[in-house]
Amino acid sequence: MNDNELRNQINQLIRDEIQEGINEYIDYKDQVKESGLGFVEKDDEKELKVNVSEREIDKIMKQYKKLKKSQKSNLGQIKKLNLLDQYGRQL
């Protein structure tokens, strides 16, 4: 997987998580409005814009690559197999 594809996937995941939070907030606001509990403000139609820092995406990519590299290493393969030494301890 090249860097651009990975960057696009990370961007999409972040945006999906943010959108999910927004949807939950809107649903909660609608429930409060329907139940008549609390104070309801005027509905202002505003557009939300999300800016994701390239530096943060680069950090996530670096961590991802580090994890993948360790999983592919010999020690990572041994951990995946869940092997034990002669005393019954994990290697």
N, C-alpha and C positions, 0 to 999 in steps of 0.2 A: 504494500500500500504506500503510495507516495505521499509527500507532505501536504500537497494541496487537497487530496481526497480526505486525509485525516483531519485537516483543518476544517474542511466543510462539514464533516460529520460531527466534530466537536461543536462547531457553531450551531448546527441544527439541534443537537441535544440541549444546549443551553437555552436556545430560543423556545424549544418545546417545554422545558421546565418552567420558564418564565410565563409562557402562555397558559400553562396549567394553573399556576398561581393566580393569574388574572381571572381565569374562568371561575375558579373557586370563590374568589372575592365577589365577582358579579353575581354568582348564584346565591351567596350568603346575603348580599345586599337585596336581591329580589325576595328572598325568604322573609327578611325583616320587613320589607315594604308590604308584602302580602299579609303578614301577621299583624301589622299595625303596632308593633312594639318598638320602642325607641324613637329617636328622631330621624326623620328622613329628609335628606337634603334634596335640593333641586337636582334634576338630572342634567348634568353638563356633558354634552357630547364632546369629548376631547380625544385626540388621537395619542396613543401611547407609542413612544419610540424607545427602543432599547439599543444601547451602544455597548458592545462587548469589546473589552480591551484586547488588542492583539498580543500584548505582553502576557496576559492571563492565558490566552489560548496557547501561546508558546510554552508556558510553564506546564500546562496540562499535556501537551504533546511530548515534552521532555520526560515527564513522569511515565507516560504511556510507553514510550520507547524503552525506557529503563526497565520497566516491568517485563515487557516482551523479551528484552535481551536476557534478563535473569531467568525467565521461564525456559528459554531455549538453551541455556547453559547446561553443562553436565550435572551440576549440583541441583539445578531446577528440575531436571529430568528425574533425578533420584528422589527428590521430594514428592514429585508427582506420583511415582510408583509406590511411595509410602514404605520404603525398605527399612529393615531393622538390622542393627549390628548384632554381634554374637551375644550381647548382654540384654537384648530386647529393647534397646533404646533406638529411637529414630536416628537415621544418619543425617 
